[in-house]
Amino acid sequence: MPAWIWQAQIDGLSKKYRVIAVDPRSQGESDKPTSGHLPETRALIGWSMGCGELLSYVEQFGEDGIGGLVLVDGMLPAKRNPSVVTVLADWTNQLQHDRQQEADVFVRAMYGKPKPEDYIQRVKQATLAVPTDTAVTLIHNMVAVTDFSKAFARINRPMLFAYEPVLQPSADFLQAKLGDKVRLERFDGDGHALCVDDPEEFNRMVDEFVQSLPK
């Protein structure tokens, strides 16, 4: 996804905060290199596969200069789930057979609320700009790493995890590992791109979380 998918957060939260939206390596308008797509070199944004990448950042660098962590709708399993691995392996296969079709299905499935067709097409073209071999690598890396114990051991700052109901197991796992360090916010009725489906509520939640952080 491109950085502009956060436009509602850029517009809303920048009225009070400095907001930086980044195109990770090989996404959006960033360069498209043929290597260097491991989580530890991409740890910038905490949505979806970015949740694991953000935890990788904490594992490497700790929390100096960080007030809190916000993870959004990421799959963080307690252990590797063979059925999930199989589904995602099939998906990477389909991506290589018909990228256009898979991109269309994927983008439309991200939302729980209707979006204008021109918006859907714009997001679709953005995701198609990521080279297919890179997309396959990113999906593989997302399921290859399931041991976040070193990151959890370094987390002392508050964490916010916002998620759709289907990812309740990830929420339960985070709470089991982090206890009262993590605050859970479930978005019923929204899709994977819950920050787009319900931007006002999402922005309110982030604002409230930031305000609650120790000064």
PyMOL commands that place a pseudoatom at each C-alpha (Angstrom):
pseudoatom trace, name=CA, resn=MET, resi=1, chain=A, elem=C, hetatm=0, pos=[0.000, 0.000, 0.000]
pseudoatom trace, name=CA, resn=PRO, resi=2, chain=A, elem=C, hetatm=0, pos=[1.095, 3.607, -0.630]
pseudoatom trace, name=CA, resn=ALA, resi=3, chain=A, elem=C, hetatm=0, pos=[1.550, 6.197, 2.118]
pseudoatom trace, name=CA, resn=TRP, resi=4, chain=A, elem=C, hetatm=0, pos=[-1.497, 8.126, 0.901]
pseudoatom trace, name=CA, resn=ILE, resi=5, chain=A, elem=C, hetatm=0, pos=[-3.810, 5.387, 2.121]
pseudoatom trace, name=CA, resn=TRP, resi=6, chain=A, elem=C, hetatm=0, pos=[-3.377, 7.196, 5.470]
pseudoatom trace, name=CA, resn=GLN, resi=7, chain=A, elem=C, hetatm=0, pos=[-4.707, 10.468, 4.012]
pseudoatom trace, name=CA, resn=ALA, resi=8, chain=A, elem=C, hetatm=0, pos=[-7.534, 10.747, 6.540]
pseudoatom trace, name=CA, resn=GLN, resi=9, chain=A, elem=C, hetatm=0, pos=[-4.997, 10.424, 9.351]
pseudoatom trace, name=CA, resn=ILE, resi=10, chain=A, elem=C, hetatm=0, pos=[-2.606, 12.894, 7.710]
pseudoatom trace, name=CA, resn=ASP, resi=11, chain=A, elem=C, hetatm=0, pos=[-5.433, 15.420, 7.350]
pseudoatom trace, name=CA, resn=GLY, resi=12, chain=A, elem=C, hetatm=0, pos=[-6.997, 14.840, 10.761]
pseudoatom trace, name=CA, resn=LEU, resi=13, chain=A, elem=C, hetatm=0, pos=[-4.074, 14.230, 13.106]
pseudoatom trace, name=CA, resn=SER, resi=14, chain=A, elem=C, hetatm=0, pos=[-1.675, 16.770, 11.580]
pseudoatom trace, name=CA, resn=LYS, resi=15, chain=A, elem=C, hetatm=0, pos=[-3.855, 19.502, 13.080]
pseudoatom trace, name=CA, resn=LYS, resi=16, chain=A, elem=C, hetatm=0, pos=[-2.317, 18.574, 16.452]
pseudoatom trace, name=CA, resn=TYR, resi=17, chain=A, elem=C, hetatm=0, pos=[0.735, 16.425, 15.681]
pseudoatom trace, name=CA, resn=ARG, resi=18, chain=A, elem=C, hetatm=0, pos=[3.627, 16.038, 13.300]
pseudoatom trace, name=CA, resn=VAL, resi=19, chain=A, elem=C, hetatm=0, pos=[2.456, 13.192, 11.067]
pseudoatom trace, name=CA, resn=ILE, resi=20, chain=A, elem=C, hetatm=0, pos=[4.861, 11.324, 8.795]
pseudoatom trace, name=CA, resn=ALA, resi=21, chain=A, elem=C, hetatm=0, pos=[3.505, 8.800, 6.287]
pseudoatom trace, name=CA, resn=VAL, resi=22, chain=A, elem=C, hetatm=0, pos=[6.219, 6.726, 4.635]
pseudoatom trace, name=CA, resn=ASP, resi=23, chain=A, elem=C, hetatm=0, pos=[6.262, 4.673, 1.441]
pseudoatom trace, name=CA, resn=PRO, resi=24, chain=A, elem=C, hetatm=0, pos=[8.235, 1.603, 2.552]
pseudoatom trace, name=CA, resn=ARG, resi=25, chain=A, elem=C, hetatm=0, pos=[10.837, 0.113, 0.261]
pseudoatom trace, name=CA, resn=SER, resi=26, chain=A, elem=C, hetatm=0, pos=[9.231, -1.060, -3.017]
pseudoatom trace, name=CA, resn=GLN, resi=27, chain=A, elem=C, hetatm=0, pos=[5.844, 0.449, -2.139]
pseudoatom trace, name=CA, resn=GLY, resi=28, chain=A, elem=C, hetatm=0, pos=[4.171, 3.666, -3.233]
pseudoatom trace, name=CA, resn=GLU, resi=29, chain=A, elem=C, hetatm=0, pos=[6.650, 6.104, -4.745]
pseudoatom trace, name=CA, resn=SER, resi=30, chain=A, elem=C, hetatm=0, pos=[9.734, 4.564, -3.126]
pseudoatom trace, name=CA, resn=ASP, resi=31, chain=A, elem=C, hetatm=0, pos=[12.406, 2.856, -5.202]
pseudoatom trace, name=CA, resn=LYS, resi=32, chain=A, elem=C, hetatm=0, pos=[11.824, -0.753, -6.244]
pseudoatom trace, name=CA, resn=PRO, resi=33, chain=A, elem=C, hetatm=0, pos=[15.118, -2.571, -5.487]
pseudoatom trace, name=CA, resn=THR, resi=34, chain=A, elem=C, hetatm=0, pos=[15.448, -6.293, -6.109]
pseudoatom trace, name=CA, resn=SER, resi=35, chain=A, elem=C, hetatm=0, pos=[16.574, -7.129, -2.568]
pseudoatom trace, name=CA, resn=GLY, resi=36, chain=A, elem=C, hetatm=0, pos=[16.495, -5.888, 1.022]
pseudoatom trace, name=CA, resn=HIS, resi=37, chain=A, elem=C, hetatm=0, pos=[12.857, -6.654, 1.824]
pseudoatom trace, name=CA, resn=LEU, resi=38, chain=A, elem=C, hetatm=0, pos=[13.412, -8.312, 5.183]
pseudoatom trace, name=CA, resn=PRO, resi=39, chain=A, elem=C, hetatm=0, pos=[11.315, -7.039, 8.121]
pseudoatom trace, name=CA, resn=GLU, resi=40, chain=A, elem=C, hetatm=0, pos=[14.366, -5.619, 9.898]
pseudoatom trace, name=CA, resn=THR, resi=41, chain=A, elem=C, hetatm=0, pos=[15.095, -3.281, 6.972]
pseudoatom trace, name=CA, resn=ARG, resi=42, chain=A, elem=C, hetatm=0, pos=[11.487, -2.129, 6.542]
pseudoatom trace, name=CA, resn=ALA, resi=43, chain=A, elem=C, hetatm=0, pos=[10.449, -1.429, 10.132]
pseudoatom trace, name=CA, resn=LEU, resi=44, chain=A, elem=C, hetatm=0, pos=[8.527, 1.812, 9.715]
pseudoatom trace, name=CA, resn=ILE, resi=45, chain=A, elem=C, hetatm=0, pos=[4.762, 1.385, 9.658]
pseudoatom trace, name=CA, resn=GLY, resi=46, chain=A, elem=C, hetatm=0, pos=[2.648, -0.760, 11.951]
pseudoatom trace, name=CA, resn=TRP, resi=47, chain=A, elem=C, hetatm=0, pos=[-0.321, -1.797, 9.766]
pseudoatom trace, name=CA, resn=SER, resi=48, chain=A, elem=C, hetatm=0, pos=[-0.897, -5.366, 8.593]
pseudoatom trace, name=CA, resn=MET, resi=49, chain=A, elem=C, hetatm=0, pos=[2.498, -6.918, 7.764]
pseudoatom trace, name=CA, resn=GLY, resi=50, chain=A, elem=C, hetatm=0, pos=[3.951, -3.721, 9.223]
pseudoatom trace, name=CA, resn=CYS, resi=51, chain=A, elem=C, hetatm=0, pos=[3.011, -4.935, 12.719]
pseudoatom trace, name=CA, resn=GLY, resi=52, chain=A, elem=C, hetatm=0, pos=[5.696, -7.602, 12.612]
pseudoatom trace, name=CA, resn=GLU, resi=53, chain=A, elem=C, hetatm=0, pos=[8.096, -5.095, 11.071]
pseudoatom trace, name=CA, resn=LEU, resi=54, chain=A, elem=C, hetatm=0, pos=[7.473, -2.631, 13.906]
pseudoatom trace, name=CA, resn=LEU, resi=55, chain=A, elem=C, hetatm=0, pos=[8.174, -5.368, 16.446]
pseudoatom trace, name=CA, resn=SER, resi=56, chain=A, elem=C, hetatm=0, pos=[11.359, -6.135, 14.525]
pseudoatom trace, name=CA, resn=TYR, resi=57, chain=A, elem=C, hetatm=0, pos=[12.346, -2.478, 14.919]
pseudoatom trace, name=CA, resn=VAL, resi=58, chain=A, elem=C, hetatm=0, pos=[11.886, -2.675, 18.698]
pseudoatom trace, name=CA, resn=GLU, resi=59, chain=A, elem=C, hetatm=0, pos=[13.859, -5.925, 18.840]
pseudoatom trace, name=CA, resn=GLN, resi=60, chain=A, elem=C, hetatm=0, pos=[16.791, -4.255, 17.049]
pseudoatom trace, name=CA, resn=PHE, resi=61, chain=A, elem=C, hetatm=0, pos=[16.761, -0.737, 18.470]
pseudoatom trace, name=CA, resn=GLY, resi=62, chain=A, elem=C, hetatm=0, pos=[14.625, -0.748, 21.604]
pseudoatom trace, name=CA, resn=GLU, resi=63, chain=A, elem=C, hetatm=0, pos=[12.267, 2.092, 22.432]
pseudoatom trace, name=CA, resn=ASP, resi=64, chain=A, elem=C, hetatm=0, pos=[14.542, 5.108, 22.799]
pseudoatom trace, name=CA, resn=GLY, resi=65, chain=A, elem=C, hetatm=0, pos=[12.748, 8.156, 21.451]
pseudoatom trace, name=CA, resn=ILE, resi=66, chain=A, elem=C, hetatm=0, pos=[9.438, 6.293, 21.184]
pseudoatom trace, name=CA, resn=GLY, resi=67, chain=A, elem=C, hetatm=0, pos=[6.497, 7.312, 23.356]
pseudoatom trace, name=CA, resn=GLY, resi=68, chain=A, elem=C, hetatm=0, pos=[4.241, 4.415, 22.423]
pseudoatom trace, name=CA, resn=LEU, resi=69, chain=A, elem=C, hetatm=0, pos=[3.555, 1.804, 19.751]
pseudoatom trace, name=CA, resn=VAL, resi=70, chain=A, elem=C, hetatm=0, pos=[0.486, 1.558, 17.533]
pseudoatom trace, name=CA, resn=LEU, resi=71, chain=A, elem=C, hetatm=0, pos=[-0.160, -1.701, 15.698]
pseudoatom trace, name=CA, resn=VAL, resi=72, chain=A, elem=C, hetatm=0, pos=[-3.092, -1.953, 13.287]
pseudoatom trace, name=CA, resn=ASP, resi=73, chain=A, elem=C, hetatm=0, pos=[-4.818, -5.188, 12.238]
pseudoatom trace, name=CA, resn=GLY, resi=74, chain=A, elem=C, hetatm=0, pos=[-1.754, -7.380, 11.991]
pseudoatom trace, name=CA, resn=MET, resi=75, chain=A, elem=C, hetatm=0, pos=[-1.613, -11.160, 12.110]
pseudoatom trace, name=CA, resn=LEU, resi=76, chain=A, elem=C, hetatm=0, pos=[0.552, -11.970, 15.140]
pseudoatom trace, name=CA, resn=PRO, resi=77, chain=A, elem=C, hetatm=0, pos=[0.125, -15.688, 15.821]
pseudoatom trace, name=CA, resn=ALA, resi=78, chain=A, elem=C, hetatm=0, pos=[1.181, -17.400, 19.014]
pseudoatom trace, name=CA, resn=LYS, resi=79, chain=A, elem=C, hetatm=0, pos=[2.730, -20.101, 16.806]
pseudoatom trace, name=CA, resn=ARG, resi=80, chain=A, elem=C, hetatm=0, pos=[2.920, -20.924, 13.144]
pseudoatom trace, name=CA, resn=ASN, resi=81, chain=A, elem=C, hetatm=0, pos=[-0.467, -22.018, 11.819]
pseudoatom trace, name=CA, resn=PRO, resi=82, chain=A, elem=C, hetatm=0, pos=[-0.035, -24.542, 8.968]
pseudoatom trace, name=CA, resn=SER, resi=83, chain=A, elem=C, hetatm=0, pos=[-3.427, -23.718, 7.467]
pseudoatom trace, name=CA, resn=VAL, resi=84, chain=A, elem=C, hetatm=0, pos=[-2.593, -20.003, 7.267]
pseudoatom trace, name=CA, resn=VAL, resi=85, chain=A, elem=C, hetatm=0, pos=[0.786, -20.800, 5.712]
pseudoatom trace, name=CA, resn=THR, resi=86, chain=A, elem=C, hetatm=0, pos=[-0.968, -22.950, 3.098]
pseudoatom trace, name=CA, resn=VAL, resi=87, chain=A, elem=C, hetatm=0, pos=[-3.519, -20.254, 2.251]
pseudoatom trace, name=CA, resn=LEU, resi=88, chain=A, elem=C, hetatm=0, pos=[-0.842, -17.582, 1.842]
pseudoatom trace, name=CA, resn=ALA, resi=89, chain=A, elem=C, hetatm=0, pos=[1.354, -19.940, -0.177]
pseudoatom trace, name=CA, resn=ASP, resi=90, chain=A, elem=C, hetatm=0, pos=[-1.557, -20.501, -2.555]
pseudoatom trace, name=CA, resn=TRP, resi=91, chain=A, elem=C, hetatm=0, pos=[-2.048, -16.734, -2.740]
pseudoatom trace, name=CA, resn=THR, resi=92, chain=A, elem=C, hetatm=0, pos=[1.561, -16.097, -3.708]
pseudoatom trace, name=CA, resn=ASN, resi=93, chain=A, elem=C, hetatm=0, pos=[1.135, -18.721, -6.419]
pseudoatom trace, name=CA, resn=GLN, resi=94, chain=A, elem=C, hetatm=0, pos=[-1.972, -16.970, -7.760]
pseudoatom trace, name=CA, resn=LEU, resi=95, chain=A, elem=C, hetatm=0, pos=[-0.193, -13.615, -7.670]
pseudoatom trace, name=CA, resn=GLN, resi=96, chain=A, elem=C, hetatm=0, pos=[2.333, -14.976, -10.121]
pseudoatom trace, name=CA, resn=HIS, resi=97, chain=A, elem=C, hetatm=0, pos=[-0.338, -16.424, -12.407]
pseudoatom trace, name=CA, resn=ASP, resi=98, chain=A, elem=C, hetatm=0, pos=[-2.679, -13.415, -12.605]
pseudoatom trace, name=CA, resn=ARG, resi=99, chain=A, elem=C, hetatm=0, pos=[-1.504, -10.369, -10.672]
pseudoatom trace, name=CA, resn=GLN, resi=100, chain=A, elem=C, hetatm=0, pos=[-4.237, -8.101, -12.039]
pseudoatom trace, name=CA, resn=GLN, resi=101, chain=A, elem=C, hetatm=0, pos=[-7.041, -10.373, -10.863]
pseudoatom trace, name=CA, resn=GLU, resi=102, chain=A, elem=C, hetatm=0, pos=[-5.504, -11.018, -7.454]
pseudoatom trace, name=CA, resn=ALA, resi=103, chain=A, elem=C, hetatm=0, pos=[-4.859, -7.305, -6.914]
pseudoatom trace, name=CA, resn=ASP, resi=104, chain=A, elem=C, hetatm=0, pos=[-8.489, -6.528, -7.703]
pseudoatom trace, name=CA, resn=VAL, resi=105, chain=A, elem=C, hetatm=0, pos=[-9.788, -9.178, -5.289]
pseudoatom trace, name=CA, resn=PHE, resi=106, chain=A, elem=C, hetatm=0, pos=[-7.330, -8.159, -2.562]
pseudoatom trace, name=CA, resn=VAL, resi=107, chain=A, elem=C, hetatm=0, pos=[-8.030, -4.435, -2.719]
pseudoatom trace, name=CA, resn=ARG, resi=108, chain=A, elem=C, hetatm=0, pos=[-11.818, -4.850, -2.706]
pseudoatom trace, name=CA, resn=ALA, resi=109, chain=A, elem=C, hetatm=0, pos=[-11.575, -7.240, 0.259]
pseudoatom trace, name=CA, resn=MET, resi=110, chain=A, elem=C, hetatm=0, pos=[-9.673, -4.705, 2.401]
pseudoatom trace, name=CA, resn=TYR, resi=111, chain=A, elem=C, hetatm=0, pos=[-12.766, -2.628, 3.125]
pseudoatom trace, name=CA, resn=GLY, resi=112, chain=A, elem=C, hetatm=0, pos=[-15.853, -3.375, 5.160]
pseudoatom trace, name=CA, resn=LYS, resi=113, chain=A, elem=C, hetatm=0, pos=[-17.671, -0.308, 3.844]
pseudoatom trace, name=CA, resn=PRO, resi=114, chain=A, elem=C, hetatm=0, pos=[-18.301, 0.648, 0.196]
pseudoatom trace, name=CA, resn=LYS, resi=115, chain=A, elem=C, hetatm=0, pos=[-15.703, 2.789, -1.540]
pseudoatom trace, name=CA, resn=PRO, resi=116, chain=A, elem=C, hetatm=0, pos=[-15.995, 4.745, -4.818]
pseudoatom trace, name=CA, resn=GLU, resi=117, chain=A, elem=C, hetatm=0, pos=[-14.779, 2.806, -7.837]
pseudoatom trace, name=CA, resn=ASP, resi=118, chain=A, elem=C, hetatm=0, pos=[-12.224, 5.455, -8.756]
pseudoatom trace, name=CA, resn=TYR, resi=119, chain=A, elem=C, hetatm=0, pos=[-10.701, 5.114, -5.278]
pseudoatom trace, name=CA, resn=ILE, resi=120, chain=A, elem=C, hetatm=0, pos=[-10.577, 1.301, -5.599]
pseudoatom trace, name=CA, resn=GLN, resi=121, chain=A, elem=C, hetatm=0, pos=[-8.826, 1.600, -8.947]
pseudoatom trace, name=CA, resn=ARG, resi=122, chain=A, elem=C, hetatm=0, pos=[-6.317, 4.094, -7.554]
pseudoatom trace, name=CA, resn=VAL, resi=123, chain=A, elem=C, hetatm=0, pos=[-5.394, 1.748, -4.691]
pseudoatom trace, name=CA, resn=LYS, resi=124, chain=A, elem=C, hetatm=0, pos=[-5.240, -1.178, -7.117]
pseudoatom trace, name=CA, resn=GLN, resi=125, chain=A, elem=C, hetatm=0, pos=[-2.782, 0.637, -9.378]
pseudoatom trace, name=CA, resn=ALA, resi=126, chain=A, elem=C, hetatm=0, pos=[-0.658, 1.508, -6.344]
pseudoatom trace, name=CA, resn=THR, resi=127, chain=A, elem=C, hetatm=0, pos=[-0.410, -2.107, -5.235]
pseudoatom trace, name=CA, resn=LEU, resi=128, chain=A, elem=C, hetatm=0, pos=[0.347, -3.248, -8.787]
pseudoatom trace, name=CA, resn=ALA, resi=129, chain=A, elem=C, hetatm=0, pos=[3.353, -0.920, -8.764]
pseudoatom trace, name=CA, resn=VAL, resi=130, chain=A, elem=C, hetatm=0, pos=[5.033, -3.277, -6.284]
pseudoatom trace, name=CA, resn=PRO, resi=131, chain=A, elem=C, hetatm=0, pos=[6.924, -5.866, -8.380]
pseudoatom trace, name=CA, resn=THR, resi=132, chain=A, elem=C, hetatm=0, pos=[5.310, -9.294, -8.165]
pseudoatom trace, name=CA, resn=ASP, resi=133, chain=A, elem=C, hetatm=0, pos=[8.462, -11.052, -6.951]
pseudoatom trace, name=CA, resn=THR, resi=134, chain=A, elem=C, hetatm=0, pos=[8.768, -8.446, -4.193]
pseudoatom trace, name=CA, resn=ALA, resi=135, chain=A, elem=C, hetatm=0, pos=[5.099, -8.913, -3.202]
pseudoatom trace, name=CA, resn=VAL, resi=136, chain=A, elem=C, hetatm=0, pos=[5.684, -12.669, -2.928]
pseudoatom trace, name=CA, resn=THR, resi=137, chain=A, elem=C, hetatm=0, pos=[8.778, -12.073, -0.771]
pseudoatom trace, name=CA, resn=LEU, resi=138, chain=A, elem=C, hetatm=0, pos=[6.902, -9.711, 1.562]
pseudoatom trace, name=CA, resn=ILE, resi=139, chain=A, elem=C, hetatm=0, pos=[4.058, -12.183, 2.044]
pseudoatom trace, name=CA, resn=HIS, resi=140, chain=A, elem=C, hetatm=0, pos=[6.531, -14.986, 2.756]
pseudoatom trace, name=CA, resn=ASN, resi=141, chain=A, elem=C, hetatm=0, pos=[8.375, -12.892, 5.337]
pseudoatom trace, name=CA, resn=MET, resi=142, chain=A, elem=C, hetatm=0, pos=[5.099, -11.995, 7.029]
pseudoatom trace, name=CA, resn=VAL, resi=143, chain=A, elem=C, hetatm=0, pos=[4.395, -15.653, 7.880]
pseudoatom trace, name=CA, resn=ALA, resi=144, chain=A, elem=C, hetatm=0, pos=[8.006, -16.829, 8.251]
pseudoatom trace, name=CA, resn=VAL, resi=145, chain=A, elem=C, hetatm=0, pos=[8.596, -14.896, 11.481]
pseudoatom trace, name=CA, resn=THR, resi=146, chain=A, elem=C, hetatm=0, pos=[6.397, -15.950, 14.385]
pseudoatom trace, name=CA, resn=ASP, resi=147, chain=A, elem=C, hetatm=0, pos=[8.823, -15.588, 17.303]
pseudoatom trace, name=CA, resn=PHE, resi=148, chain=A, elem=C, hetatm=0, pos=[8.483, -12.072, 18.698]
pseudoatom trace, name=CA, resn=SER, resi=149, chain=A, elem=C, hetatm=0, pos=[9.796, -12.957, 22.159]
pseudoatom trace, name=CA, resn=LYS, resi=150, chain=A, elem=C, hetatm=0, pos=[12.905, -10.756, 21.877]
pseudoatom trace, name=CA, resn=ALA, resi=151, chain=A, elem=C, hetatm=0, pos=[10.763, -7.779, 20.906]
pseudoatom trace, name=CA, resn=PHE, resi=152, chain=A, elem=C, hetatm=0, pos=[8.292, -8.398, 23.726]
pseudoatom trace, name=CA, resn=ALA, resi=153, chain=A, elem=C, hetatm=0, pos=[11.177, -8.528, 26.185]
pseudoatom trace, name=CA, resn=ARG, resi=154, chain=A, elem=C, hetatm=0, pos=[12.188, -4.973, 25.189]
pseudoatom trace, name=CA, resn=ILE, resi=155, chain=A, elem=C, hetatm=0, pos=[8.724, -3.414, 25.227]
pseudoatom trace, name=CA, resn=ASN, resi=156, chain=A, elem=C, hetatm=0, pos=[8.044, -1.170, 28.206]
pseudoatom trace, name=CA, resn=ARG, resi=157, chain=A, elem=C, hetatm=0, pos=[6.160, 1.625, 26.476]
pseudoatom trace, name=CA, resn=PRO, resi=158, chain=A, elem=C, hetatm=0, pos=[2.371, 1.512, 26.081]
pseudoatom trace, name=CA, resn=MET, resi=159, chain=A, elem=C, hetatm=0, pos=[1.043, -0.236, 22.995]
pseudoatom trace, name=CA, resn=LEU, resi=160, chain=A, elem=C, hetatm=0, pos=[-2.261, 0.232, 21.168]
pseudoatom trace, name=CA, resn=PHE, resi=161, chain=A, elem=C, hetatm=0, pos=[-3.562, -2.607, 18.997]
pseudoatom trace, name=CA, resn=ALA, resi=162, chain=A, elem=C, hetatm=0, pos=[-6.509, -1.741, 16.734]
pseudoatom trace, name=CA, resn=TYR, resi=163, chain=A, elem=C, hetatm=0, pos=[-8.077, -4.671, 14.919]
pseudoatom trace, name=CA, resn=GLU, resi=164, chain=A, elem=C, hetatm=0, pos=[-11.078, -6.148, 13.164]
pseudoatom trace, name=CA, resn=PRO, resi=165, chain=A, elem=C, hetatm=0, pos=[-12.910, -9.060, 14.878]
pseudoatom trace, name=CA, resn=VAL, resi=166, chain=A, elem=C, hetatm=0, pos=[-11.289, -11.783, 12.752]
pseudoatom trace, name=CA, resn=LEU, resi=167, chain=A, elem=C, hetatm=0, pos=[-7.940, -10.929, 14.371]
pseudoatom trace, name=CA, resn=GLN, resi=168, chain=A, elem=C, hetatm=0, pos=[-9.144, -11.441, 17.934]
pseudoatom trace, name=CA, resn=PRO, resi=169, chain=A, elem=C, hetatm=0, pos=[-6.552, -14.245, 18.357]
pseudoatom trace, name=CA, resn=SER, resi=170, chain=A, elem=C, hetatm=0, pos=[-3.770, -11.722, 17.687]
pseudoatom trace, name=CA, resn=ALA, resi=171, chain=A, elem=C, hetatm=0, pos=[-5.287, -9.355, 20.247]
pseudoatom trace, name=CA, resn=ASP, resi=172, chain=A, elem=C, hetatm=0, pos=[-5.509, -12.148, 22.815]
pseudoatom trace, name=CA, resn=PHE, resi=173, chain=A, elem=C, hetatm=0, pos=[-1.898, -13.137, 22.128]
pseudoatom trace, name=CA, resn=LEU, resi=174, chain=A, elem=C, hetatm=0, pos=[-0.623, -9.583, 22.618]
pseudoatom trace, name=CA, resn=GLN, resi=175, chain=A, elem=C, hetatm=0, pos=[-2.553, -9.210, 25.849]
pseudoatom trace, name=CA, resn=ALA, resi=176, chain=A, elem=C, hetatm=0, pos=[-1.213, -12.532, 27.130]
pseudoatom trace, name=CA, resn=LYS, resi=177, chain=A, elem=C, hetatm=0, pos=[2.347, -11.404, 26.404]
pseudoatom trace, name=CA, resn=LEU, resi=178, chain=A, elem=C, hetatm=0, pos=[2.154, -7.733, 27.391]
pseudoatom trace, name=CA, resn=GLY, resi=179, chain=A, elem=C, hetatm=0, pos=[-0.650, -7.546, 29.957]
pseudoatom trace, name=CA, resn=ASP, resi=180, chain=A, elem=C, hetatm=0, pos=[-1.652, -4.013, 30.867]
pseudoatom trace, name=CA, resn=LYS, resi=181, chain=A, elem=C, hetatm=0, pos=[1.030, -2.551, 28.574]
pseudoatom trace, name=CA, resn=VAL, resi=182, chain=A, elem=C, hetatm=0, pos=[-1.294, -3.116, 25.626]
pseudoatom trace, name=CA, resn=ARG, resi=183, chain=A, elem=C, hetatm=0, pos=[-4.637, -1.436, 25.003]
pseudoatom trace, name=CA, resn=LEU, resi=184, chain=A, elem=C, hetatm=0, pos=[-7.018, -3.244, 22.642]
pseudoatom trace, name=CA, resn=GLU, resi=185, chain=A, elem=C, hetatm=0, pos=[-9.489, -1.455, 20.365]
pseudoatom trace, name=CA, resn=ARG, resi=186, chain=A, elem=C, hetatm=0, pos=[-11.773, -3.640, 18.231]
pseudoatom trace, name=CA, resn=PHE, resi=187, chain=A, elem=C, hetatm=0, pos=[-13.397, -2.123, 15.144]
pseudoatom trace, name=CA, resn=ASP, resi=188, chain=A, elem=C, hetatm=0, pos=[-16.616, -4.055, 14.520]
pseudoatom trace, name=CA, resn=GLY, resi=189, chain=A, elem=C, hetatm=0, pos=[-18.066, -3.679, 11.037]
pseudoatom trace, name=CA, resn=ASP, resi=190, chain=A, elem=C, hetatm=0, pos=[-14.844, -2.450, 9.447]
pseudoatom trace, name=CA, resn=GLY, resi=191, chain=A, elem=C, hetatm=0, pos=[-12.435, -4.240, 7.141]
pseudoatom trace, name=CA, resn=HIS, resi=192, chain=A, elem=C, hetatm=0, pos=[-8.683, -4.691, 7.142]
pseudoatom trace, name=CA, resn=ALA, resi=193, chain=A, elem=C, hetatm=0, pos=[-8.176, -1.038, 6.175]
pseudoatom trace, name=CA, resn=LEU, resi=194, chain=A, elem=C, hetatm=0, pos=[-10.084, 0.082, 9.249]
pseudoatom trace, name=CA, resn=CYS, resi=195, chain=A, elem=C, hetatm=0, pos=[-8.329, 3.446, 9.286]
pseudoatom trace, name=CA, resn=VAL, resi=196, chain=A, elem=C, hetatm=0, pos=[-10.020, 4.135, 5.932]
pseudoatom trace, name=CA, resn=ASP, resi=197, chain=A, elem=C, hetatm=0, pos=[-13.367, 2.558, 6.798]
pseudoatom trace, name=CA, resn=ASP, resi=198, chain=A, elem=C, hetatm=0, pos=[-13.750, 4.506, 10.042]
pseudoatom trace, name=CA, resn=PRO, resi=199, chain=A, elem=C, hetatm=0, pos=[-11.256, 7.400, 9.910]
pseudoatom trace, name=CA, resn=GLU, resi=200, chain=A, elem=C, hetatm=0, pos=[-12.891, 9.672, 12.485]
pseudoatom trace, name=CA, resn=GLU, resi=201, chain=A, elem=C, hetatm=0, pos=[-13.039, 6.933, 15.119]
pseudoatom trace, name=CA, resn=PHE, resi=202, chain=A, elem=C, hetatm=0, pos=[-9.515, 5.802, 14.241]
pseudoatom trace, name=CA, resn=ASN, resi=203, chain=A, elem=C, hetatm=0, pos=[-8.135, 9.331, 14.565]
pseudoatom trace, name=CA, resn=ARG, resi=204, chain=A, elem=C, hetatm=0, pos=[-9.981, 9.855, 17.858]
pseudoatom trace, name=CA, resn=MET, resi=205, chain=A, elem=C, hetatm=0, pos=[-8.503, 6.633, 19.203]
pseudoatom trace, name=CA, resn=VAL, resi=206, chain=A, elem=C, hetatm=0, pos=[-4.935, 7.556, 18.198]
pseudoatom trace, name=CA, resn=ASP, resi=207, chain=A, elem=C, hetatm=0, pos=[-5.319, 11.070, 19.601]
pseudoatom trace, name=CA, resn=GLU, resi=208, chain=A, elem=C, hetatm=0, pos=[-6.618, 9.715, 22.904]
pseudoatom trace, name=CA, resn=PHE, resi=209, chain=A, elem=C, hetatm=0, pos=[-3.780, 7.181, 23.064]
pseudoatom trace, name=CA, resn=VAL, resi=210, chain=A, elem=C, hetatm=0, pos=[-1.131, 9.823, 22.404]
pseudoatom trace, name=CA, resn=GLN, resi=211, chain=A, elem=C, hetatm=0, pos=[-2.636, 12.092, 25.048]
pseudoatom trace, name=CA, resn=SER, resi=212, chain=A, elem=C, hetatm=0, pos=[-2.522, 9.251, 27.574]
pseudoatom trace, name=CA, resn=LEU, resi=213, chain=A, elem=C, hetatm=0, pos=[1.199, 8.563, 27.109]
pseudoatom trace, name=CA, resn=PRO, resi=214, chain=A, elem=C, hetatm=0, pos=[3.540, 9.463, 29.980]
pseudoatom trace, name=CA, resn=LYS, resi=215, chain=A, elem=C, hetatm=0, pos=[4.954, 12.938, 29.434]
for i in range(1, 215): cmd.bond("trace and resi %d" % i, "trace and resi %d" % (i + 1))
show_as sticks, trace
zoom trace
